[in-house]
């Protein structure tokens, strides 16, 4: 898939008939939920050289998006998580289904968002919001992403009897509660349960989203192509400056980390059906590290979940 994205971006760059690239996922559930954690756990764990080669490909995919000689629009048809969030932010514009969920997963599952998020977010958000998004693994709704200026449009995709319905799982009325704007935050309690049941039974229709993308494509079509690309590339340079400065070091750290915390994080996630938990015992792990314990199989056994 990664090789296919790289090839697609190069092909679009060279095709003079192409006005812009639409980058999307299959189906109506997800744009990209990140790497294959089963593969990470069962193949790449404890194999830093193999994972370094994989990261070469991932980095090349981000480069291919940032170097594409056509504008790249991310059509977010569902969840955009972890590495999916990062390749999405490498795109020039993003238009989203209002059912989409965004966020990072790294520090909770044995990695760090160094596939682009730590480079792009401080340029796109105030520093503390960028920091919180990178480290908290908190999920954000499409409406929150729109409110913060991280996507261009948030469009309803549930249509029943000719009527459009916004995502009922998100608070879409702007009001203030204890000084906090809660517009775009997820519903909780019974409201969240009712919303999930409604969405599960609903039929999705992406024609409204595609119509909005069509408007942008028509705008692009009626611009001088070289002036358009110069404008695109000039804005991209700011994102590229941070990314290019650090991507090599990220690759080496991620490879090395495959023999320690990544092994733990991906193994925990991959065995959650057996243990009932998708994370390690973080408190125990910190205690063992504070005692100077070697990060070895004995430590792994103590902090990973036990079969239920």
Buried (B, 14 or more C-beta within 10 A) or exposed (E): EBEEBBEBBBEBBEEEEBBBBBBBBEEBBBBBBBBBBEEBBEEBBEBBEBBBEBBBEBBBBBBBBBBBBBBBBBBBBBBBBBBBBBBBBBBBBBBBBBBBBBBBBBBBBBBBBBBBBBBBBBEBBEEEBBBEBBBEBEBBBBBBBBBBEBBBBBBBBBBEEEEEBBBBBBBBEEEEEEEEEBBBBBBEEEEBEEBEEBBEEBEBBBEBBBEBBEEBBEEBEEEEBEEBBEBBBEEBEEBBEBBBEEBEEBBEBBBEBBBBBBBBBBBBBBBEEEBEBBBBBEEEBEEBEEEEEEBEEEBBEBBBBEEE
